[in-house]
Amino acid sequence: MGDLLLIRHGETEWSAAGRHTGRTDLPLTPDGEAEARSLAPSFSGRSFAFVLTSPLRRARSTAELAGLRGAETDEDLCEWDYGGYEGSTTAGIQEDRPDWSLWRDGVPARPDGRPGESAEDVGRRADRVLARVAPVLAGSGDDGVVVAHAHLLRVLTARYLGLPAADGRLFLLTTATVGRLSTEHGLPVVAGWNQRPFPAS
């Protein structure tokens, strides 16, 4: 059975500033592009059972720059929809709501009335992704790759482990890092987390 490799996209202007970036389709910064390229030596010459990415360009660009060809996009891999908090920082939100936690309290609707997502909403999308890839990994000796976003991947990890979606808060994930979800004695485990490969010398 293959493992599931999780890659967070490289840096964007908003990620560098700590701004919640859900559906806003930002490009990578030059530093983010360099981060993504630094992943390539780890994947060079390897075959994968699948490569899935979020349709947002920061994820697609990261996959391309990391040398992951033939990626298929999956709408369920989009980042958490932050609703009315899109573009805000946690510190800015907590000026008005000092005890606010994304994981517990969710987000308000956008000014146009469109609601954002709760942790459980994101968890349902993560569950669909896991249901899709599980039979492929079970029938292959190759690993699979998912390139997406911090909060989505944290929720997906919690759900893989059988935890509530909100327990994604336990898994810090920085830009252009790799996690590995595996099994031990038939049980789901995290075999690697928040790892950043370095360019080949």
Secondary structure, DSSP 8 states (H G I E B T S, - for coil): ---EEEEE---BHHHHHTB--SS----B-HHHHHHHHHTHHHHTT---SEEEE-SSHHHHHHHHHTT--S-EE-GGGS----GGGTT-BHHHHHHH-TT--HHHH-----TTS-----HHHHHHHHHHHHHHHHHHHHT-SS-EEEEE-HHHHHHHHHHHTT--GGGGGG----TT-EEEEEEETTEEEEEEEEE------
